[in-house]
Amino acid sequence: MSEAPADVPRPAAPIRITGRLFLDPAEIQESFIRAGGPGGQHVNTTATAVQLRFDVRGSPSLPDDVRRRLERLAGSRLTREGVLVLQAQSHRSQKRNREEALARLVELVRAAARPPVPRKPTKPTRASKRRRLEHKKKHGALKALRRSPPD
């Protein structure tokens, strides 16, 4: 059997992302799987790796703009159905892997909650315009030297 039951206690309080944005712990599903890699006999008998699932598209906690940015940030970790899947298996204990997976989810949602900084259009400086024109003149003169002389 590769998965353990997902009936583990969850934090009862909402998970704080920003000052106004909170996630309901009931929206997060966890399953425990066997971790790969070295570890001896212990790793072959216990399911310490955590697979955390969060339905981005179906979440009532996320505003539309945060949802769109989160879908873009999630990349290949997002399924076609819009479910974000995170795996944590770097620790030997289930508890620490759960904490790491939850921290990664919070950090990802926090990054999506930050609105992008709008680009301020700038004008080229007078000096850069002058340099550009000088370069064009030099380049044109060089090309003129390559031409064959008139008959």
N, C-alpha and C positions, 0 to 999 in steps of 0.2 A: 504494500500500500504506500503510495507516494505522497498523499496529502493527509494532513491532520484536520480534525474538525475546526470550523471557524467560530466556535462558540467561546471565544476568549473575552474577558471583560474589556470594555472600551472606556475611554474617558467620558464621563457623563456631561461635563461642561462643554459648551461650544469651543471650537478651536479658533483662537484669535489669529487673524492674518494681518490686518491693519487696524486702525482705530475704528473703522466702520464695518469692516468685512470679517465675517465669521463663517466657519464651516461647521455643519452639523456632523458630529461623529457617526451618526447613523447612515450617512451617505458613503462612508468608507467601508469597504469590505476587505478583510484580510484572510489569506489562506496560507498555510504553512507547508512548505515543501522541503525535500532533502536538498541540502546544499552540496555543490560539487567541490572538487579540489581535495587537498590533503586533510587529514584529521583522524585517521586511524579507525578503530572499531566504533568509536562514539558517533562519528558522522554517518555511519551506515545504518544506525538504528534510530536516530532522532531527526525530526523535521525542524531544523532551526532557521532555515531561510524563510523570508517573508515575501509574499506577493501581495502588494497593496493595489486595490482597484478603486478608482474614483470616476464616476460617470460625469464627465465634464458637460456634455450637452444636456443631460437631464437634471442637473443640479439647480435647485431653486435658490441656493445661496449665492450664486455668482451673477453679477450684472452682465449684460450682453457684451459690453466692450472688453471686460476682463475675460469672459469666456472665449472670445475670438483671439485675444492675445495668448491665452493659455493653450489653445489648440495649436497655434503657430509655434509656441515655445516647446511644446511636448514633442513635436516631430514624430519619430518612429515609435515612440512610446504610446502613441494614441492609436486605438483600434479604429476600424471603419465605423463602428457603432458610436464612437466618441467616448470610449472608456480609456482613461489614463491608467497604464499598468506600470508600477514601479516594483523592482525587486531589490531586496537587501539581503546579503548573505556573507558580509565580511566579518561578522562577529560569530562567536561560538554559542552565544545564548540567544534564545528566541526574543527575550525582552529587549536586548540591545539592538537586534535587527529590526524589531517593530519600531523602536524609537528612531532609528536611522531612517527608515522608510517614511515615517510620518514627518520627520524634519525635512526630508527632501521634498515631500509633497507641499509642505507649508512654504518652503523657500521658492518653489516653482510658482505657486499661486501668488506669493508676495511679489515676485518679479513681474508677473502678468498684471498685477494690480497697479503697478507704476505706469502712468500714462507716458507715451513717448514724448520726448522734448521736441517741440516744433522747430523746423529748420528756419533760420533767419536768412533771407536772401541778402547777399552782399554784392557790392559793386567792385569792379577791379580798381585798384589805385592808379593814380596818374603815372607813377613810376613804372608799374607793371604794363600799362598800355604803351609807354615809350619803349620799354625793353622789347615788347612783342613786335612793334613796328620796326625797330632796329634789326631784329633778327630776320624779319621778313625781307628787309632791304638787302642784307648780307646774303641771304639764301638766293634771292633773285639775281643778285650780281654774280654769284658763283655759277648759277645755271646759265647766265648770259655768256660767261666765258667758255662754256662747253659748246655753244652753238658754232656751226661752221661759218667762216667769214662770208659776207655777201660777195657775189661775182661782179 
